[in-house]
Amino acid sequence: MNLSMSLIRSYLSQHNAESNIQDDERSIHGMRFLSSARGRSSREYVYIGQAGDYLKDPEYADALILANGRNHIVFKGSDYEELLNDVLSAFDYYNALDQKLMQAATLGRSLADMLEMIGEVIRVPFLVFGIDGSFLAGLHVDALPSADLRESIEESGSLGAEVIGGYFTNENGTVQHDLTARARATYGADGEVAVSRYLIQEDERIGFVMCFPIATSGVGLAVSIEEAFAGYLAQAREFTDALSPHQSQHRALTELIAGKQVADESLTRLTSTIGGDHGFYLACVKSLAIRNRTQRLLLATEIEKTSIPCVSCEVGETVAFLVAESDIGALIAEIEHRFNAKSVAIGISMPIASVRLAPTAWRQALFASEATEEPGMRYCQDLALPFLLRVLRNEPATADLLHPALSALATYDAESKSELVKTLDTYVSTGCNQVECARHLHVHLNTLKYRLKRISEMTGLDFKDQDELFYLRLSIALHE
């Protein structure tokens, strides 16, 4: 875990420290000792030594210093060995905390569990919200600087529009219309400072955090804390559990495709995002040339940023896109453009009436994409009937279970050189329309009527029985 100077200063708060932090990026991953023989501007290390070797002011002649780029922390009256051990302990402490949070995120632990782990680092109000402003977890909530904010959370469990609008302004009072994926300071109506940022999961905003430093001097530490821990908080149970209303849409689609139960709120957000009023399609995209996960996710993200309302997710080595029926053509064109149509297999599901049917649509799209090993776009609906017929033809018992009329007519045709099987096939395929059938066979209508009468006499077929017609049509297709 890379540290910032404010994180190190926070850990060393028991020392009498005077800090000058100009650049507080989390870039420090180790420690070095001050030496006049080498430069000390590296941002990757914090240097420790006598302040007199770094600062010319005689006031600091007997002080110790931690230096990092343009930043330094001066310690007056601290024991060198004690300070050195504490600096080393700071790296050990934050690395251990990083490992604990990583494990907690992997296991999908709750926000409350994670906040308990970082409670020693956060000594000021720290709140986690869903993307809709609902309050999910927090530390030191009773110490919030705003009574309105405390009241809103206690009474409604969320941030009201008026309350949250009072906090997202800059230092000059200009409204900040949106948060970002980077922590930044915003200010309330009474001048209290809040450091806020979005929680991001797979490029999707799923929530946000707000930290309330006691004074502006604590902004740097609040920013560092949010930047260090936001990634883990975004993997908490509240955002990843299949039945959580706060999970990301990408994760919800992944869970849905896997056949898991998904919260109704997540399904509603999926439907709203895609905007499908008349059905949906699911497209399965697999690159046959480059099987690189980074490339897959990057291209999926790029497509989601276009004007086509869709949601994507990764399933194995494929990317699935859920889109409204009206936008499937535009999505396919975009996929072929960005993924290189000559090296990608695209499977398109049959239309589904609800996003709840995404598991079925996924299996259909995957079936279409894997129908051959060749690249190209394939619709499941075009492949379904030939596949079913092929499966039935390969079944050993199928030949014995065909409609008996076919065998009788085929035998008669072979002996008399007639075309009763062809006549029956054409008659059934034209919907038992005698005029259309005669036209297709290029025979007189009376000739057709004679043949049909002969077929009925030989087989006992009742062309008005819909079940028998279905059996006959299926048998003819399988016989072919």
N, C-alpha and C positions, 0 to 999 in steps of 0.2 A: 504493500500500500504506500503510495507516494504521499508525503506530508507537505503541508504548507507551514510557513513560519508561525501563523496564528495558532495552528494546532499544537506545535511544539511549545509555544509560549503558554498556551492553556495548561498543558501538562506540567510545566515548570512554574505554575502560579505561586507555589510556596516560596519561591526565591524572590528577593528584592530586585525586580527587573525594570528596565527602562527600554522601551522598544521603539524602533523606527522602521516600520514596514511599508515599503513603497509598492512592492509587487508580490502579491500573496498567492501566486499560483501553486497548486499542489504538484510540485516537481521534484521534491527532495526525497531521495531514496537511500541516503547514507550519510556518513559523517567523515570529515577529514580534520586534520590539525592545521592551525595557522602556521605558515612558513613564509619567510620573506623571499624564499627562492622560487616561489610559484605564485601564479595569479589566484585570486580568490573570488572571481566573479561568476563561477559556475553555479547554475541554478539547480544542478542535480545533487549537490552536497551542501551540508551545513558545516561550516568551519568553526572550531572552538580553539580559543587561545587567550592570550593576554590582550586586553583592549588597546593597550599602548602600541601594539604591533599593527593595529588597524586604524585607530583614531589618534590624531595628533594632539587633541585637547588634553592638557595635563590633568584635568579633572578625572579622567578615566585611566590614569597611569597604573593604578593598582586594581582596576576592575577586570572582570572576565567578559568575554564577548562570544556570541554566536553570530556568524556572518554568512549571508547567502545573497549573492548578487548585490542589489541595492538595499537589501534588508539587513538589519542587525538588531540584536537584543543584548543590552549591556547589563551585567549583574555586579552590583556593588556589595561587597561584604560576603560573597559566597565562597565556600571552600571549593577549590578546583576539582579535587577528586570526587567530592559529593556531586558537584554539577555535572561532571563527566558521566558518572554513573546514572544520574537522572536522565541525561540526554539519551544514553543508550537504552534506558528503561522505556523512554518515550517511544522509540522505534519498536521495541519488543511489545509494548502495550498495544499500539495501534495495529501492528501486524497480527497479533493474537485476536484483536477485536475484528479485524478484517476477515480472518479465517472463520470466526464464529458466525459472523453475518453471512458469509458465503455459504456455510453449511445450513444456516437457518433458511436462506433463500432457496437452496436446493430442495429442502424438505417442505417448503411452503408453510413456514411458521407464521403465526399471526403478527400483525403490526404491533400489538401490545408486547409480545415477546421480544421483537426486535428493538423496540424503544427501551425496554428494560435493559437490554444489552448495552445500549449507548447512553444510558442515563447518566453515567459518570462524566461523560463528555459534554452533555447538554444540561446546563444549569439555568436555562431561561425557558419561557414558554415555547413549546414546539408542537405544532399541530399538523395532522395529516387528514386530507379531505379527498372524497371522491370527486370525479370530474364535474359532478352536478352540485358540488358545494356541500355535500353531506359530510358531517364530522365523523371520522372513523376511529381515530386514536390520538392521544396527545400526552405531553409531559408538562407539568407545572401549569395546568390550565387555570388554576385559581389565581395565578400571578399575572394573568393577561392585563396589559395596560389599559384596555378599553372596557368599560362596563357594558357598552352596547354589544360588543363582541361576545363577552361572557354570557350575557343574557340571551343572545340569539342562539348560541350553542346549547345552553341549558334548556331553553324552552322548545326549540324546534329541531335541535340536533343538526343544524346546518347553518351556513352563512346566507343571510338574506341578501338580495341584490343591493339594497341600500348600504348595508354594512360592508360588503366586499368592495363596493364602489368607492367607499371612503378610504380604502387602503391602497388601491392600485394607482397611486399618483407618484410622480417623482419628487425630488427635493424642492422643486420650484412650484409644486402644486398642479403640474400638468398631468392630465389623466393618461395613465398607461393602459391602452385599450386591451392589452392581452399580456399574459405571462409568456415566458420563453422556457426553453429547455436548459437554460443557464440561470443560476441563482442571481438575483439582483435585489437591491434595496428599494422598497416603496414606502410611502408615508401615509399615516392616517390623518383624520381631520384635525387632531390635536397635536400633530407633529411627531407622534410616536412612530418608530421605524419598524418595518417588517421586512424580512428577507424571504422572498418567495420564488418558487420555480415549479414547473410541471414535473410530474412523474411520467416517464416515458417507457413504454413497453412495445418493442417491435415497431418503433417509429409512430406509435399511437399514444396520444395523451389520455391517460387513464385516471389521473388525479393530480393533486398538487400539495406542496408542503409550505408552511409558513412558520418562520422562527422570529421571535421578538426579542432582540437584544435590549439590554437595559439602557444602553447609550449607543451613539453612532460609532464609538470606539470598538464596539463588539460586532460590527457588521462583517468585518473580514473573517472572524471566526465562524459566524453564522453561515456565511457563503461557503467556507471550506467544509463545514459539517454537512451542509445540504449536498454539495458536490460529491463528497466522499460516500455518503450513505444512501442517496436517492435511488441508485441502481438496485440496491438490495431491497429497499422498501417497496419498489415497484413489483418485486417478486413475492410479496407477502401473500398470505392465504386470501385476504380480502380481494386481491386483484387476480388471483390465479385459480381459485376453487371453481369447479364447473358450475356450482349453484350460486355463486356470488353475483349479485347484480352489478358489481363494479369491474368485472373482468374485461379485458380488452376484446374488441370485436374479432381480432385475428385469433386469439386464443379460443374465443367462443366458437368460431367456425371450425377450428381444429378439433375441439371437443365434440362438436356436433357431428363432424364427419366420422369421428371414431365411434359414434353410436352412444356417447355418454349423454346424460341428462344435462340440459343447460337451462339456466334461469330464464324465466319469461321476460325479464327486463332486458337481458342480453339479446334474446330473439327479436324483441321489439326494436332495439337499437339497430340490429342488423338489417331488419326490414326497412326501417326509416332511412338508414344510410344509403341503401341500394335504390330505394324508391320504387319498388316493383308493385304495381297494382294489379297486373294481369299475368303474373307468373314470373319464374326465374329460370336461369340456366346455370349450370356449373361447368366450367372449362378446366380440363386437366392438361397441364403443359409440362413436357419433359424434353430437355435438350439431349440430343443424341450425339452431339459432338463434344461439348464441354460440360462435364458434370461437376460444376463448381458451386458450392453453396452460396458463397458471397455474391457471385454473379446472379444466381437465381433470386436471392432476396433483393438485390439492388434493382433488378429489372422489374420485379413485382412492385417495389416501392415507387419506381418511376411511373408505372402504369396507374397506380392508385392516385398519383398526383395529377394525372390528366383530368379532363372534364368528364370522364366516364365514371359514374358512381359504381364502385365495386369494392369488394373486400377480398383479400387474398390470405392464404396461409400455406405453410410448407408441410408437405406430407411425404416423408421419405425423400426421394430424389426428384420429386415433382412439386409443382406449385399449382394450387387450386384457386380459381377465381369464381366468386359468386356474383352474379350480375342480373339485372332485370331483363326480362325477355325482349324488351324494346331496345336494349343496348348491346345485345349479343354480337350483332354484326360489327359495331364499332370496336368492341373489345377484341374480337378476332383479328381485325385489321391492325390494331395496335400491337397485339402479341406477335403477329407475323412480322411486323416492321422491326420490333425491338429484339426479338429472339432469333431472327434470321430463319425464315420459313424453310430453307433448304436443309436445316439441321435440327428441326424440332418436330416432335409429335404432339399434336393437339387433339384431345378428345372432347367432344361436346355432348353433354347429357341430353336426355329428353326434357321437355319443359316440366317444371314442378309448380304446384299451386302455392306452396308454403315453404319457407326456409326450414321448417321442421323436417322436410323430406330431403334435406341435403345429404344424409348418408346414402340414400338410394341414388340420388343424382351423382354422387361421387363414384359409386360403383359403376354406374353407366358410363361416365366420362372416362374412367380408368380403362374399362373394357374397350371403348372406342380407340383410345390412344395406343393400346397394346394389341390391337387387332392384327397388325402386321409390324415388322421390324423396320419398315420404311418411314421416312419423315412424311409429314403432311397433316392436313386437318380432316378429321373424320367425325361424322355425326352418329351417335348411338342408334338413332331411329332408323338410319339407312342400313345398319348392320344387324339389327335385332332379328328380323324375320329370317334372313339367310342363315344366321347363326342357329336359330331354333330348328330350322329345317335340317341343317347339317347334323346337329346333335341327334335329332330323331332318326335321320337316315343311318347314322352310325350305330344305332341301337339294334342289336341282333333280332329282336322280336318285331321290329317295325314292319318289315316286309310281310310278315304273317298276319298283321293286324290292319292292313289297308282295306278299304271298302271292297267287299266281294264283287261289286259290279265291274271294277276295273279288270279283274282277272278274267271274268266271263267275256267281257267285250274285247279284251286284247286277244283272247283265243279265237273269237269269231273273226276279228279283223285279219288275223294271220291266215285263217283258212279261206276266207272269202275275198280277201284283198279290199276290204271296206275300210271306212274311216270313222267308225262309231266312237272310239276313244277320243279322237281329236274333236269330233262333233260335241261330245259330252263336255270336254274340257272347255271349249269355246263357249258353249251355251251357259255353263256355270260361271265362267269368268266375266261374261257380259251381263250378269245379273238376271239370267233366264229371260232375256229380251230376244224374242225370235227374230225380229227385224234386224237388230244389230248383229245377232249371231249369223244369220244368212249372209249379211253384207261382208262380215269378216271371212266367212268360208267361201265366198264367191259362188254361192249356189242359190237356186230358186227357193222361195219361201216354202212352196209345197214339198220340195225335196227335203228341206230341213224338218218339216212336220212329219214326214214319213219316217225319217231317221229317228226322231225323238219317240215316235210311237213304237218303233222297233226296239229301241233301248228300254222303254218301259215294259214292253212285253217280255223281254229277255231277263231283266233284272228286278222288276217290280218296284223300281224307283218312284218315289212320290216327290215331285219337284216343289210341292207346297210345304213340305216338312222342313223347317229351318234347321233343325238339328242334323237331319240327314244331309242337307245341302252343305253344312259346315264340315261334317265328316267327309263328305265326298270331295270338297275343295281341298281339304288338308291332305287327303289320300292322293289326289291328283298331283299336288305339289311335291309330295314325298316320292311318288312314283317316278316323277321326272328326274 
